[in-house]
Amino acid sequence: MALETLIGALLIGGAFGFLGWSADGYFRQLMDFVEGDFREQLRRMRMSTRHLRKSLVAWWLFAAAVWVMLWFVFNIPLLGVTIFILMIALPWFWVRRMAQRRALQIEDQLADAMVSLASAIKAGLSLAQSLDILAQQSPRPIASEFQQIVGEYQMGKPLEKCLNEARVRLRSENFALFAAAMQASRESGGKLNETVERIAISVREMQRLERKVQADTSQARTSAVYMACVPFFVLAVYYFVVDPANTERLFTTVLGQVFLCAALVLNVAAYLWARRILNADI
């Protein structure tokens, strides 16, 4: 049995090696695409991307090792393939969630930053001086964005270009409106503090509506988490308490593994779909 397992592992390793050699160009294109998407999200969160490709390759190898272990140790190859695919997608999902969470924090802090900017301008400070105060006194993560704008401006880059780059980097409609108001004020004049205050009022009203929607759907989002966890709990109860013999066939037979894979994929898809429906965009 051990010899058969060893031969099977060598054959599978050789097959994967040949596949990797023959599809090296496509694999590099895929890695470039995935790495580019990860790099963009990490830069938005101001995280290091120095060893990104090595980290991705290491994680993929670990996921492949888990699949091989599930195949040869637990004899569940089909379920192992599904788990392998989910493990490959897990870092992408986690990084996306972290980037979205940071973007929401910036949106929540933007209205207060606008009010502070309007107050500083009303006190007689220039726009550059007001942005410098925001960079020093604002909470994170929005403070880091203002710090980059002020730092680039002090290094000689035009303020309009700094604001445009920040708008592209943040991908925030409210910040785009904020930057457009500052640029229009610099080009045509006018009372920038009054314009910024009106934008801040609009942003706060939008945030109030978004928080109301979040509060109204919080129970439904919690229910979605519970519904995603219940199938695993039911499976464990049946495996250890109710009917261990028949439940074990889900793992030992091909048809049972197909059912488990389908259930796992549908469970994950239902959870993601529920979150997408409940995260209303106002």
C-alpha positions in Angstrom: 0.0 0.0 0.0 2.8 2.4 0.9 4.6 1.6 -2.4 1.4 2.3 -4.4 1.0 5.6 -2.6 4.6 6.5 -3.3 4.3 5.6 -7.0 1.0 7.5 -7.2 2.5 10.6 -5.6 5.5 10.5 -8.0 3.3 10.2 -11.0 1.1 13.1 -9.9 4.2 15.2 -9.2 5.6 14.4 -12.6 2.2 15.2 -14.2 2.1 18.6 -12.4 5.7 19.3 -13.3 5.1 18.5 -17.0 1.9 20.6 -16.9 3.8 23.5 -15.3 6.6 23.3 -17.9 4.2 23.1 -20.9 1.9 25.9 -19.7 4.6 28.1 -18.3 3.6 31.1 -20.5 -0.1 30.9 -19.4 0.9 30.5 -15.8 3.1 33.6 -15.9 0.2 35.6 -17.4 -2.1 34.4 -14.7 0.4 35.2 -12.0 1.0 38.7 -13.5 -2.8 39.3 -13.5 -3.3 38.1 -10.0 -0.2 39.9 -8.7 -1.4 43.1 -10.3 -4.8 43.0 -8.7 -3.2 42.1 -5.3 -0.6 44.9 -5.6 -3.3 47.5 -6.4 -5.4 46.5 -3.3 -2.4 46.4 -1.0 -1.2 49.8 -2.2 -4.6 51.2 -1.5 -4.2 49.9 2.1 -0.6 51.2 2.2 0.8 47.7 2.8 4.2 46.4 1.5 4.2 44.5 -1.8 7.9 43.7 -1.8 7.5 39.9 -1.6 4.0 39.6 -3.0 4.8 37.0 -5.7 6.8 34.8 -3.4 3.9 34.9 -0.9 1.3 34.0 -3.5 3.4 31.1 -4.8 4.0 29.9 -1.3 0.3 30.0 -0.5 -0.6 28.2 -3.7 2.0 25.5 -2.9 0.5 25.1 0.6 -3.0 24.8 -0.9 -1.7 22.1 -3.3 0.0 20.3 -0.3 -3.4 20.3 1.5 -5.1 18.8 -1.5 -2.5 16.1 -1.8 -2.9 15.3 1.9 -6.6 15.1 1.6 -6.2 12.8 -1.4 -3.6 10.3 -0.1 -4.2 10.5 3.7 -8.0 11.0 3.9 -8.9 9.6 0.4 -11.2 12.5 -0.5 -9.7 13.9 -3.8 -12.8 15.5 -5.1 -13.5 17.4 -1.9 -9.8 18.2 -1.7 -10.1 19.9 -5.2 -13.0 22.1 -3.9 -11.1 23.0 -0.8 -8.0 23.8 -2.9 -10.0 26.2 -5.1 -11.5 27.9 -2.0 -8.1 28.2 -0.4 -6.7 29.8 -3.6 -9.5 32.4 -3.6 -9.3 33.1 0.2 -6.4 35.6 0.1 -8.0 37.6 -2.7 -11.3 37.7 -0.8 -9.6 38.7 2.4 -7.5 41.5 0.8 -10.6 42.8 -1.0 -12.5 42.9 2.3 -9.7 44.7 4.0 -9.5 47.3 1.2 -13.2 47.9 1.3 -13.2 48.3 5.1 -10.4 50.9 4.8 -12.3 52.7 2.1 -15.4 52.8 4.3 -13.4 54.2 7.2 -12.1 57.0 5.0 -15.6 57.8 3.8 -16.8 58.1 7.4 -13.9 60.4 8.3 -14.1 62.6 5.2 -17.1 64.7 6.3 -15.3 65.7 9.6 -12.2 66.5 7.6 -14.1 68.8 5.3 -15.5 70.7 8.3 -12.0 71.0 9.8 -10.7 72.2 6.4 -13.5 74.8 6.1 -12.8 76.1 9.6 -9.1 76.4 8.9 -9.7 78.3 5.7 -12.2 80.6 7.5 -9.5 81.3 10.1 -7.3 82.8 7.3 -5.0 79.9 6.5 -4.2 79.0 2.9 -5.4 75.7 1.3 -1.9 74.1 1.6 -1.7 75.1 5.3 -5.2 73.8 6.0 -4.3 70.5 4.4 -1.1 70.3 6.5 -3.3 70.7 9.6 -5.6 67.9 8.4 -2.6 65.7 7.9 -1.4 66.2 11.5 -4.8 66.2 13.3 -7.0 63.8 11.3 -7.4 60.2 12.5 -6.1 57.3 10.5 -6.5 56.1 7.8 -7.5 59.4 6.2 -4.6 61.2 7.8 -2.1 59.1 5.8 -3.8 60.2 2.6 -3.5 63.9 3.5 0.0 63.3 4.6 0.9 62.0 1.2 -0.8 64.9 -0.5 1.0 67.4 1.6 4.3 65.6 1.3 4.1 65.5 -2.5 3.1 69.1 -2.6 6.0 70.1 -0.4 8.4 68.2 -2.7 7.3 70.4 -5.6 4.4 68.6 -7.2 1.5 70.8 -8.2 -1.4 70.6 -5.7 -3.9 69.9 -8.6 -1.9 66.8 -9.6 -1.6 65.6 -5.9 -5.4 65.9 -5.6 -6.0 64.0 -8.9 -3.7 61.2 -7.9 -5.4 60.9 -4.5 -8.8 60.8 -6.2 -7.6 58.0 -8.5 -6.0 56.2 -5.6 -9.0 56.4 -3.2 -11.8 55.8 -5.8 -14.2 57.8 -3.7 -17.0 59.9 -5.2 -17.1 62.1 -2.1 -13.4 62.7 -2.2 -13.6 63.4 -6.0 -16.3 66.0 -5.3 -14.1 67.4 -2.5 -11.1 67.6 -4.8 -13.1 69.2 -7.6 -14.3 71.9 -5.3 -10.8 72.8 -4.2 -9.5 72.8 -7.8 -12.4 75.0 -8.9 -11.8 77.4 -6.1 -8.1 77.7 -6.9 -8.9 78.3 -10.6 -11.9 80.7 -10.5 -11.9 81.9 -6.9 -14.8 82.0 -4.6 -15.4 81.1 -1.0 -13.9 77.6 -0.7 -15.0 77.2 3.0 -18.7 77.6 2.2 -18.4 75.2 -0.7 -16.6 72.6 1.4 -19.2 73.0 4.2 -22.1 72.4 1.8 -20.3 69.3 0.5 -19.7 68.1 4.1 -23.4 68.5 4.8 -24.3 66.4 1.8 -21.8 63.7 2.7 -23.0 63.5 6.3 -26.6 63.2 5.1 -25.5 60.4 2.7 -23.7 58.7 5.6 -26.7 59.0 7.8 -28.8 57.1 5.2 -26.1 54.5 4.8 -25.9 53.9 8.5 -29.7 53.5 8.7 -29.6 50.9 5.9 -26.7 49.1 7.7 -28.7 49.1 11.0 -31.8 47.9 9.3 -29.9 45.0 7.6 -27.6 44.1 10.5 -29.8 41.3 11.8 -30.1 39.8 8.3 -26.3 39.9 7.8 -25.9 38.1 11.1 -28.4 35.5 10.0 -26.4 35.0 6.8 -23.4 34.1 8.9 -25.3 31.7 11.0 -26.9 30.1 7.9 -23.4 29.6 6.4 -22.2 27.9 9.6 -25.2 25.7 10.3 -24.5 23.1 7.5 -21.1 22.3 9.0 -22.6 22.0 12.5 -25.4 19.6 11.2 -22.8 17.6 9.3 -20.7 17.2 12.5 -23.8 16.2 14.5 -24.7 13.5 12.0 -21.1 12.3 11.7 -20.5 12.0 15.5 -24.0 11.4 17.0 -26.9 10.7 14.7 -25.7 8.3 11.9 -21.9 8.0 11.7 -21.9 5.0 9.3 -24.0 6.6 6.6 -22.5 10.0 7.1 -19.0 8.6 6.6 -20.1 7.4 3.1 -20.2 11.1 2.1 -16.5 11.1 2.4 -15.6 7.6 1.3 -17.7 7.4 -1.9 -17.4 9.4 -5.1 -21.1 10.3 -5.2 -20.9 11.4 -1.6 -17.9 13.6 -2.3 -19.7 15.1 -5.2 -22.7 16.0 -2.9 -20.3 17.5 -0.4 -18.5 19.6 -3.0 -21.8 20.9 -4.4 -23.1 21.7 -1.0 -19.9 23.5 -0.1 -19.8 25.6 -3.3 -23.5 26.5 -3.0 -23.1 27.4 0.7 -20.2 29.8 -0.1 -22.1 31.2 -3.1 -25.2 31.8 -1.0 -23.3 33.6 1.7 -21.5 35.9 -0.8 -24.8 36.5 -2.6 -26.5 37.4 0.7 -23.8 39.8 1.6 -24.0 41.5 -1.8 -27.7 41.9 -1.5 -27.6 43.3 2.0 -24.7 45.7 1.3 -26.9 48.3 -0.5 -25.2 51.1 -2.4 -26.9 54.4 -1.9 
